[in-house]
């Protein structure tokens, strides 16, 4: 079967007296039948060319599925008199949300059975579950397209009936005032999908009567509304990549005018938590690059009243805090490793939870109760399945409430080894890599290795356990997470040195790690594979333009690859809010820099690796046409017969399939692509 060939309709794009010609710009119109026809043709080509892998795909899916406990449930947590539990049932794709009053022995009340609700929809997503203070109503967001535009609904928990009033084009989240009838929510711009307005809705009225309480006019900012953990305040957040601003009212006074906490100052980042007479502020104020903790009176919130509580440290990043009646819990990161620090409010007692390896992930979990000595946290590592742990901060006793079960009987964590190694980047910077592999693996044998990274927005990919990944490890693969600059693994400077006019560090770090893995004998260029999604897909596009000879295969999931054109189009969702991450190409310096690395703009007539590209037709974050245009241009210019596939999910968005088993099928297809390149057929 011949690969689809997209027609060429040259379109000249001009900026700063620079002309670019985009032959595939016409693919930007999702309403054009020829566009849909082309995407379907690419899907048909993918299915035809990989049909020899169908048995392997099916076997991988069943293998992955067999490790998962299908009839599973979350660890219960108590909130406002009820125990809340999420459970899954055997053979079903979607969760069931339940609660029990006061004790776990009480009668179960089903809040939502998403399996029933999802019937008739190819995509289904329920978000933002938010119970009213009197426990009689629950607000929630519903998306049946995959574009992350949620319809906000309210269910009466006494009658089990969803109220008729619907609010469209929302973020899906909301906040109840303490009167149990006033609901605050955020609405999205219909074109850009920027969350820019906060409304107040009173139950029993139509949405056209809702009151606009805040509008974010700066197109580089988004906005959100939520209730403080103390339940005392309704808070409106305005945010960009590097700047924050908050407004608040008392939750008992829904008709009050929102009061400014501290006006935005470009580059000032802060987040707020309320407890008793104070607000606690995690902020980068006054040069605190890795953030510090400050405190201010609830009646005097202006910056001039903020006082240091935990000072800034050059070697430690403060990521978050959890506040309890008698304890302050601080989530920190030192030398790339998560730590949990526990302090009494008089600061006379403090200690860290102990962890003893370099490839783990720990995080605080669902801690909604103030008046408790119990901290719930989660732990896993590259070799250890996830655990949910309750820790008594007073007695220091811990109770493992749940350990992820890996079914089938074959998994033993001692059969796998993990380690952290350090490569040297082009500029001499040491870049960490977390690895996991089977203990029987020998470096001298030349092993297939999958190298993964993200590397943007300060988002850190911590070493985490995956039962699906066992299907690669058990077939001789090494899995490596490359902690490149652009993430925040080594603190905030690690992020700052991989964004804006430093973005190329992300790409060169990844390439340097690839060369190091080869030079150290972990793998060879013929057996090295790379994978990334979204902004990590941009990374994939950049590395194959810069160093295609290092990789036998690449998986680019929903890749952001047409950087210049997208960032110049402020009608596209997310664009204006991204200027602090990538730069504003309306300024020539950023335009020139973006153009120098944008994968789509830098495709050459040369040999490229085998490539699998995925896309979502309804993707609101990376529009489907970016991967579609990229593949069309690659197919036109590349000088090889290597595999190049575009697989578009015609019924989903950025996150792919919504059902848990449908999502596993997508993972199985990606693994089959890699195993096929290695000649592994079972």
C-alpha positions in Angstrom: 0.0 0.0 0.0 1.4 3.4 -1.0 1.7 6.0 1.7 -0.7 8.9 1.5 0.7 12.0 -0.2 -0.8 15.3 0.9 -1.4 17.8 -1.8 0.7 20.9 -1.7 -0.9 24.4 -1.7 1.8 26.9 -1.0 1.0 29.6 1.5 3.4 32.4 2.2 3.7 33.4 5.8 5.6 36.6 6.4 6.8 38.2 9.6 9.7 40.5 10.3 10.4 40.7 6.6 11.0 36.9 6.7 9.0 34.7 4.4 8.2 31.0 5.1 6.3 28.9 2.7 3.9 26.3 4.2 2.8 23.8 1.6 0.4 22.0 4.0 -1.3 25.0 5.7 -4.6 23.8 4.2 -4.7 21.0 6.7 -5.6 23.5 9.4 -9.3 23.4 8.5 -11.0 20.6 10.4 -14.2 21.3 8.6 -12.7 20.6 5.2 -13.8 17.1 4.0 -10.4 16.7 2.2 -8.7 17.2 5.6 -10.7 14.4 7.2 -10.2 12.2 4.1 -6.4 12.7 4.4 -6.4 11.9 8.2 -8.4 8.7 7.5 -6.1 7.7 4.7 -3.1 8.0 7.1 -5.0 5.9 9.6 -5.7 3.3 6.9 -2.0 3.3 5.9 -1.0 2.8 9.5 -3.4 -0.1 10.0 -2.3 -1.8 6.8 1.4 -1.4 7.4 1.2 -2.7 11.0 -1.3 -5.5 10.5 1.5 -8.0 10.8 1.7 -6.7 14.4 -2.0 -7.2 15.2 -1.3 -10.4 17.1 1.5 -8.8 19.1 -0.7 -5.7 19.8 -3.5 -8.0 21.0 -1.1 -10.1 23.1 0.5 -7.0 24.7 -2.9 -5.5 25.5 -4.1 -8.7 27.2 -0.7 -9.0 29.0 -0.9 -5.4 30.3 -4.6 -5.7 31.2 -3.9 -9.0 33.1 -1.6 -7.2 35.5 -4.3 -4.8 36.5 -6.7 -5.5 39.3 -9.9 -4.7 37.4 -12.2 -4.8 40.5 -10.3 -2.1 42.4 -11.0 0.8 44.6 -9.3 3.9 46.0 -8.3 4.3 49.7 -11.3 6.0 51.3 -10.9 9.5 52.6 -13.2 11.4 54.9 -14.6 14.8 54.2 -17.3 16.7 56.0 -18.9 13.6 57.5 -18.6 11.2 54.5 -16.1 8.6 53.4 -15.5 9.0 49.6 -14.3 6.0 47.5 -13.7 5.6 43.7 -14.0 2.1 42.4 -13.7 0.1 39.2 -15.5 -3.1 38.3 -14.3 -6.0 36.2 -14.6 -5.4 32.5 -15.7 -1.8 32.8 -13.9 1.2 31.4 -14.9 3.9 33.7 -14.9 4.7 37.5 -17.8 4.6 39.9 -17.9 7.4 42.5 -19.4 6.5 45.9 -19.6 7.6 49.5 -20.7 6.3 52.9 -21.9 8.4 55.8 -19.7 8.6 58.9 -18.5 4.9 58.9 -17.2 2.6 56.1 -19.9 0.1 57.2 -22.7 2.5 56.3 -24.9 2.0 53.2 -23.1 2.8 50.0 -24.4 5.8 48.0 -23.5 5.8 44.3 -22.8 9.4 43.2 -21.9 8.6 39.6 -21.5 5.4 37.6 -19.5 6.7 34.7 -20.0 3.4 32.8 -23.7 4.1 32.5 -23.2 7.8 31.8 -20.7 7.1 29.1 -23.0 4.8 27.1 -23.4 6.1 23.5 -20.3 8.3 23.7 -17.0 7.4 22.1 -15.3 9.8 24.6 -16.3 10.5 28.2 -14.7 12.6 30.9 -16.2 13.5 34.3 -14.2 16.1 36.3 -14.4 18.7 39.1 -16.6 16.7 41.6 -17.5 19.3 44.2 -20.0 18.5 47.1 -22.0 21.3 48.7 -21.3 22.2 52.4 -24.5 20.6 53.5 -23.7 17.4 51.5 -27.0 17.5 49.5 -25.7 18.5 46.1 -22.7 17.8 43.9 -21.4 19.9 41.0 -19.4 18.3 38.2 -18.0 18.9 34.7 -18.8 16.7 31.7 -16.9 16.5 28.4 -18.0 14.1 25.7 -15.8 15.4 22.8 -12.3 15.5 24.2 -11.7 19.2 23.7 -11.7 20.0 27.5 -14.8 22.2 27.2 -16.9 21.1 30.1 -20.6 21.5 30.7 -21.2 22.3 34.4 -24.0 20.4 36.0 -25.5 19.9 39.5 -26.9 16.7 40.9 -29.3 16.6 43.8 -28.0 13.9 46.1 -31.4 13.5 47.9 -33.4 12.7 44.8 -30.4 11.4 42.7 -31.6 13.6 39.8 -29.4 15.9 37.8 -30.9 19.4 37.8 -32.0 20.9 34.4 -29.8 23.9 34.6 -26.6 23.5 32.4 -23.7 25.8 32.0 -21.6 25.3 28.9 -18.0 26.2 27.9 -16.6 25.9 31.4 -13.4 24.5 32.9 -15.5 21.9 34.8 -14.4 23.1 38.2 -16.4 25.2 40.7 -16.6 26.4 44.3 -19.6 26.4 46.6 -20.4 29.3 48.8 -21.4 28.3 52.4 -25.1 29.1 51.6 -25.3 25.8 49.6 -27.0 27.6 46.7 -24.3 29.9 45.2 -21.8 28.3 42.9 -18.8 30.1 41.4 -17.3 28.8 38.2 -14.9 29.7 35.4 -15.9 30.0 31.7 -13.7 29.7 28.6 -13.4 31.9 25.6 -15.2 30.0 22.8 -12.4 30.5 20.3 -9.1 30.5 22.2 -10.4 28.3 25.1 -8.6 30.6 27.5 -10.3 30.5 30.9 -11.0 34.2 31.3 -14.2 34.8 33.3 -15.5 33.9 36.7 -19.3 33.8 37.2 -21.6 33.4 40.1 -24.6 31.1 39.6 -27.6 30.8 42.0 -29.4 27.5 41.9 -32.9 27.7 40.5 -31.9 30.4 38.0 -30.9 30.1 34.3 -27.3 30.6 33.3 -28.1 33.7 31.4 -28.8 35.3 34.8 -25.4 34.5 36.1 -23.3 37.4 37.4 -19.9 38.1 36.0 -17.7 38.6 39.1 -14.3 38.8 37.4 -12.9 39.0 33.9 -9.2 38.5 33.1 -8.5 41.1 30.3 -4.8 40.2 29.9 -4.7 37.6 27.2 -1.5 36.1 28.6 -3.3 35.2 31.8 -5.9 32.6 32.7 -8.1 32.5 35.7 -9.6 29.9 38.1 -11.8 29.9 41.2 -11.7 27.5 44.2 -12.4 27.3 47.9 -9.7 27.3 50.5 -9.0 24.1 52.4 -10.2 26.0 55.5 -13.5 26.4 53.8 -13.5 30.0 54.9 -12.7 31.7 51.6 -13.7 31.7 47.9 -10.5 32.5 46.0 -10.0 33.7 42.4 -6.6 33.0 40.9 -5.1 34.8 37.9 -2.0 33.1 36.5 0.5 33.2 33.7 3.7 31.1 33.5 5.7 33.4 35.7 3.1 35.7 37.5 0.2 35.2 39.9 -2.5 37.3 41.4 -5.4 36.4 43.8 -8.7 37.8 44.9 -10.9 36.5 47.8 -14.1 36.8 49.7 -15.5 35.1 52.7 -17.4 31.9 51.7 -20.2 33.1 54.0 -20.6 36.2 52.0 -21.2 35.2 48.3 -22.4 38.6 47.3 -19.4 40.5 48.6 -16.9 42.2 46.3 -13.7 40.2 45.7 -10.7 41.8 47.5 -7.3 41.9 45.9 -4.7 39.9 47.8 -1.6 41.3 46.2 -1.6 42.9 42.7 0.4 41.2 40.0 4.0 42.2 39.5 5.6 40.7 36.4 7.7 37.8 37.6 6.2 37.6 41.1 4.9 34.1 41.6 3.0 33.2 44.7 0.3 30.8 46.0 -1.8 31.2 49.1 -3.2 28.9 51.9 -5.4 30.0 54.7 -5.2 28.9 58.3 -6.7 30.7 61.3 -5.6 34.3 61.4 -3.0 34.1 58.6 -2.4 33.3 55.0 0.7 31.3 54.2 2.5 32.2 50.9 4.9 30.1 48.8 6.6 32.6 46.7 9.7 33.6 44.7 9.6 37.2 46.1 12.8 39.1 46.4 15.0 36.7 44.5 13.8 33.5 46.1 14.5 31.5 42.9 13.7 28.2 44.6 10.8 29.7 46.5 10.4 30.4 50.2 7.4 30.3 52.7 6.1 33.6 54.0 3.1 34.5 56.2 0.8 37.5 56.5 -2.3 38.5 58.5 -5.6 37.6 56.9 -6.5 41.3 57.3 -3.3 42.7 55.8 -2.4 40.8 52.7 -0.3 43.3 50.8 3.2 42.3 50.0 4.7 44.8 52.4 3.2 42.8 55.3 4.6 39.4 54.2 7.1 37.9 56.7 9.6 35.1 56.1 8.8 31.8 57.7 11.0 29.3 55.8 13.8 31.2 54.0 15.0 30.6 50.5 17.7 28.0 50.0 19.9 27.7 46.9 19.9 23.9 47.0 16.3 23.2 47.9 13.1 23.9 45.9 9.9 24.4 47.9 7.1 22.8 45.8 4.0 22.9 48.0 2.7 22.9 51.5 -0.1 21.1 53.4 -1.5 22.7 56.5 -2.9 20.8 59.5 -4.1 22.0 63.0 -0.8 21.1 64.7 1.6 20.6 61.8 3.0 22.2 58.7 4.0 19.8 55.9 6.4 21.1 53.3 7.0 19.2 50.0 10.6 20.0 48.9 13.1 18.8 46.3 16.9 18.6 46.9 19.3 17.3 44.3 16.4 16.1 42.3 14.9 14.0 45.0 11.4 14.5 46.6 11.4 15.1 50.4 8.6 15.6 52.9 9.4 17.9 55.8 7.2 18.0 58.9 7.2 20.8 61.4 5.2 21.8 64.4 3.8 25.3 64.3 6.2 26.5 67.1 9.0 25.2 64.8 10.6 23.5 67.8 10.1 20.0 66.2 10.9 19.2 62.6 12.0 16.1 60.7 12.0 14.6 57.2 10.4 11.3 56.2 13.3 8.9 55.4 13.7 7.5 51.8 16.7 5.4 50.8 17.2 5.3 47.1 17.6 7.7 44.1 14.9 6.6 41.8 11.7 7.1 43.8 8.7 9.5 43.8 6.9 10.6 46.9 4.1 13.1 47.2 1.4 14.2 49.7 -2.0 12.7 48.9 -5.6 13.6 49.7 -5.4 15.6 53.0 -8.6 17.5 53.2 -9.0 17.4 57.0 -7.3 20.0 59.3 -7.9 18.4 62.6 -5.9 15.3 62.3 -2.4 14.0 63.1 -2.5 11.7 60.0 -0.6 12.7 56.8 -1.5 10.7 53.7 1.2 10.4 51.1 2.0 8.2 48.1 5.2 6.4 47.3 6.6 4.5 44.4 9.8 3.9 42.5 11.0 2.5 39.2 11.0 -0.9 40.8 8.3 -0.5 43.5 4.6 -0.4 42.8 2.6 2.6 44.2 1.6 2.6 47.9 -0.8 4.9 49.8 0.5 5.5 53.3 -1.0 7.1 56.4 1.7 8.6 58.6 1.0 9.7 62.2 3.0 12.9 62.5 3.0 12.7 66.3 3.9 9.0 66.9 5.8 8.7 63.6 4.0 5.4 62.9 3.0 4.6 59.4 0.3 2.4 58.0 0.3 1.2 54.4 -3.3 1.5 53.4 -2.9 0.1 49.9 -0.2 -1.3 47.7 -0.7 -1.5 44.0 -1.3 -5.2 43.1 0.4 -6.5 40.1 -1.6 -9.6 39.1 -0.4 -12.7 37.3 2.2 -13.8 39.9 5.2 -13.1 37.7 6.2 -9.7 39.1 8.9 -9.5 41.8 10.6 -6.2 42.4 13.9 -7.9 43.1 13.9 -8.9 39.4 14.5 -5.3 38.4 17.3 -2.9 39.1 17.2 0.9 39.0 20.0 3.5 39.2 20.7 7.2 38.6 23.6 8.2 36.4 24.8 11.6 35.2 25.7 12.6 31.6 27.6 15.7 30.7 25.8 18.2 28.5 27.5 20.3 25.7 28.1 23.2 28.1 29.5 21.0 30.9 26.3 20.7 32.9 25.7 17.4 34.6 22.3 15.9 33.5 20.7 13.1 35.6 19.2 10.0 34.1 17.0 7.5 35.9 17.2 3.9 34.6 15.4 0.6 35.2 16.1 -2.8 33.7 16.0 -6.5 34.4 18.7 -7.7 36.8 19.8 -10.3 34.3 20.6 -7.7 31.6 24.2 -7.4 30.6 25.5 -4.1 29.3 27.9 -5.7 26.9 25.1 -7.4 24.9 23.9 -4.2 23.3 20.4 -3.7 24.6 17.3 -1.9 23.3 16.7 1.2 25.3 13.7 3.6 25.4 14.7 7.1 26.4 11.9 9.3 27.6 11.7 13.0 28.5 9.3 16.0 28.6 11.4 19.1 29.5 9.1 22.1 29.5 6.9 24.2 31.8 9.0 23.2 34.9 7.1 20.0 34.8 9.2 17.2 36.4 8.9 13.6 35.3 9.8 11.8 38.5 10.9 8.1 38.5 7.6 6.3 38.7 6.5 2.7 38.6 4.5 1.4 35.6 3.0 -2.1 35.3 2.6 -1.5 31.6 6.3 -0.9 31.2 7.1 -4.4 32.5 6.2 -5.6 29.0 9.3 -3.8 27.7 11.6 -4.6 30.6 10.7 -8.3 30.4 11.6 -8.3 26.7 15.1 -6.9 27.4 14.5 -3.2 27.1 16.1 -0.6 29.4 13.9 2.3 30.2 15.5 5.7 30.9 13.9 9.0 32.1 16.2 11.9 31.0 15.8 14.8 33.4 16.6 17.5 30.9 16.6 21.2 31.5 13.2 22.8 31.1 11.8 20.6 33.8 12.3 21.4 37.5 14.1 18.3 38.6 17.1 20.2 40.0 15.2 23.2 41.1 13.9 26.3 39.5 17.1 27.3 37.8 16.9 24.0 35.9 13.6 25.2 34.4 14.8 28.7 33.7 17.8 27.3 31.8 15.5 25.3 29.5 12.9 27.9 28.4 12.7 31.0 26.2 16.1 31.8 24.7 17.6 28.8 26.6 15.2 26.3 25.1 17.8 24.5 23.0 19.4 23.3 26.2 16.4 20.9 26.5 17.3 19.3 23.1 21.1 19.3 23.5 20.7 17.7 27.0 18.6 14.9 25.6 21.1 14.3 22.8 24.1 14.4 25.2 22.3 11.8 27.4 21.7 9.6 24.3 25.4 9.7 23.4 26.4 9.0 27.0 24.0 5.9 27.2 25.7 4.6 24.0 29.2 5.4 25.1 28.6 3.6 28.5 27.4 0.5 26.7 23.8 0.6 27.8 22.7 0.5 24.2 23.7 1.3 20.6 22.5 3.8 18.0 20.8 0.9 16.2 18.9 0.0 19.4 18.2 3.4 20.9 14.6 4.7 20.9 13.2 8.0 22.0 9.7 9.0 23.1 7.9 12.2 24.2 4.5 13.7 24.1 3.1 17.3 23.6 6.0 19.6 24.5 8.0 16.3 24.7 6.9 15.7 21.1 8.6 19.0 20.2 11.7 17.6 21.8 11.4 14.5 19.6 11.1 16.7 16.5 14.1 18.7 17.5 16.4 15.7 18.2 15.7 14.0 15.0 16.5 17.2 13.1 19.7 17.6 15.0 20.9 14.0 15.6 18.8 11.6 13.7 21.7 9.1 13.4 21.5 8.3 17.1 18.0 6.8 17.1 16.5 3.7 15.4 12.9 4.7 16.3 11.0 7.6 17.7 7.5 7.9 19.1 6.1 11.5 19.1 2.7 11.7 20.9 0.5 14.7 20.0 3.7 16.7 19.2 3.9 20.5 19.4 6.1 20.8 16.2 4.9 23.9 14.3 6.2 26.3 16.9 6.5 29.6 15.0 3.1 29.4 13.2 1.2 28.4 16.3 2.8 31.0 18.5 2.0 33.7 15.9 -1.7 32.7 15.9 -3.3 34.2 19.0 -6.7 32.7 18.1 -5.4 29.2 18.8 -6.1 27.9 22.3 -3.2 28.4 24.8 -1.0 30.5 22.5 -1.1 33.9 24.4 -0.6 32.2 27.7 2.5 30.5 26.4 4.6 33.6 25.7 6.4 33.3 29.1 7.4 29.7 28.2 8.5 30.1 24.5 8.6 33.8 23.9 6.5 36.1 21.8 7.4 35.7 18.1 6.0 39.1 17.4 9.4 40.2 18.8 12.1 39.4 16.3 14.6 37.9 18.7 12.1 35.3 19.8 10.9 34.7 16.2 14.4 34.0 15.0 15.2 31.7 17.9 12.0 29.7 17.5 12.5 29.4 13.8 16.0 28.0 14.4 14.6 25.0 16.3 10.9 24.6 15.2 10.8 21.0 14.0 8.4 21.7 11.1 10.5 24.6 9.9 13.8 22.6 10.0 13.0 19.4 8.2 15.8 18.5 5.8 16.3 16.2 2.9 18.1 13.5 4.9 17.7 10.1 6.6 15.3 10.1 9.5 14.6 7.3 12.0 11.5 5.1 12.1 8.8 7.4 13.4 5.3 6.8 14.9 3.3 10.0 15.4 -0.1 10.2 17.2 -2.7 13.0 17.2 -6.2 13.7 18.4 -8.7 15.4 16.1 -10.3 17.3 19.0 -7.0 18.2 20.7 -7.3 21.7 22.3 -3.7 21.8 23.3 -1.8 20.7 20.3 -4.0 21.1 17.3 -4.2 17.9 15.2 -2.8 19.8 12.1 0.6 20.2 13.7 1.5 16.4 13.6 -0.4 16.0 10.3 1.6 18.7 8.6 4.8 17.5 10.1 4.3 14.0 8.8 3.3 15.3 5.4 6.5 17.3 5.1 8.7 14.6 6.5 7.3 12.1 4.0 8.0 14.6 1.2 11.7 15.3 2.1 13.2 12.3 3.9 15.7 10.2 2.0 15.0 6.8 3.5 12.5 3.9 3.4 12.1 3.9 7.2 8.7 3.6 8.7 6.6 6.9 9.1 3.1 6.6 10.5 0.5 9.1 11.6 -2.3 7.7 13.7 -5.1 10.2 14.6 -7.7 9.4 17.2 -10.8 10.8 15.4 -12.8 10.7 18.6 -10.5 12.1 21.3 -8.3 15.0 22.3 -4.9 15.7 23.9 -5.1 12.9 26.4 -6.1 10.2 24.0 -8.8 7.6 24.7 -10.9 8.2 27.9 -11.6 4.6 28.9 -8.9 2.8 31.0 -8.8 -0.2 28.6 -8.9 1.9 25.5 -5.9 3.9 26.8 -4.0 0.6 27.4 -4.7 -0.4 23.7 -2.9 2.8 22.7 0.1 1.9 24.9 0.1 -1.6 23.4 0.3 -0.2 19.9 3.2 2.0 20.8 5.1 -0.8 22.4 4.4 -3.1 19.4 5.9 -0.4 17.2 9.2 -0.5 19.2 9.3 -4.3 19.6 8.7 -4.8 15.8 11.7 -2.6 15.1 13.7 -4.8 17.4 12.5 -7.9 15.6 10.6 -9.1 18.7 7.3 -10.5 17.6 6.0 -12.1 20.8 
